[in-house]
Amino acid sequence: RRKKEEEDKARILAAQKKGAELKAMNAIRQAQQKVRVAVFQNYDQARSELEEVLDRERPNLNDKAETIQNECETLVANVQKRIDSVKEQKRKEEDRKHEEVRKRQEQEQRALELLDELKGHIEDVEGRL
């Protein structure tokens, strides 16, 4: 009978441990999803939340802790690359727009100079007539 009680206790403990692990995994997966869909405006917040959840839930991960940690590090690195790429594209687009504005201003200035030159030639010709 005592052996049966110990087995029941061990089973209950294992079930509680497994339940805590599943709860921890769900919390981490939710935080990972926030990082996965993050854009650069909310990326830092999502990454911080993932780190907090990992720190809080690490004791409940049992033997999966290292695997989950590596998985999260890979996810963060990949999302950081994506966000850096988007930032770079936006920067290039802004540079292109600034260059277009500069060229248009130069063309307008050149057009005004040519108009003044033409006006001077017209006055010159009219003065000769």
N, C-alpha and C positions, 0 to 999 in steps of 0.2 A: 504494500500500500504506500509506504514512504517513497519507494522508487517511482511509483505512478505519480505521486504529487510532485516529485522533482522533475519528472519528464514533462508534466503539464506546465509547471513553472518555466522550464526551459523553452517549451513551445510558445508559451505566452510571451516570454522575453524576446524570442526570435521574431515573433509576429510584430511586436511593438517596435523592434529595431528595424524590421523591414518596412513598416508603416512610416516611421520617421525618415527612412532613406527615400521612400517614394515621395513623401511630402517635400523633402529637400530637393530631390530631382525636379519635381514640378516647379518649385520656386526658381530654381536655376534655369530651367528651360524657358520660363516666362521672361526672365531677365535677359537671357541670350537672344530671344526673339526681339526684344526691344532694341538690343544692340544691332542685330541683323538688319532691321528696317530703319535704323537711325539715319538721319541726314545731318549735315554738319552743324545745324542749329541746335540739335538736341543730343548729339553723339556723346559729348562729355558727361552729361547727366546719365544717359543710359549705361555708359561704361562704368561710372561710379556706382550706380545701382547694382550692376552685375558683381562688381568687386565686393560690395557690402553683403550681398546675398551669399556669395561664395564664402566669405569670412564667417558669416553667421551659420551657414549650413554645413561647413566642412566637417565638423565632428559627426554629423549624421550620415555622411557619405560612405563611411566604413572603408572598404578596400577600393572603392571607385574614385576616391578623392584625387589621386594623381592623374587619372585618366580624364576626369572632368576638368581639372585645372589646365591640363594641356589643351583640351578641346576649347576651353574658353580663351586661352592665350592665342590660339590659332585664329579663332573667330575675331577677336579684337584686332589682331594684326591684319587680317583680310579686310575688315571693315575700315580700318584706318587707311589702308592703301586706296580703297574705293573713294573715301572721303577726300583724301589728298588729291586724287585724280580729278575729282569734281571741282575742287578748289582751283587746281591748276587750269582746268578748262575755263572756268569763270574768269580767272586772271587773264588768260590769253584772249578771251572774248572782250574783256574790258580794254586791254591793250589795243586790240584791233579797232574797237570803236573810237578810242582816243586818236589813233592814227588816221582814221577816216575823217574825223572832225578837223584834225590838223591839216590834212591834205585839202579838204574843202575850203578851209579858211585861206590857205595859200592860193588856191585857184581863184577864190573871190577877190583876193588882194591883187593878184596878177590881172584879173579881168578889169578891175578898177584902174590899174596902171595903164593897161592898153586903151581903155576908154579915154583917159586923160590924154594919152599920146595921140589918139585919133582926133580928139577934140582940138588939140594943138595943131595938127595937120590941116584940119578943116578950116580953122581960123586963119592959118597961113595961106591956104588956097583962096579963101574969100577975100583976104587982104590984097591979094595980087590981082583980083578981078576988078 
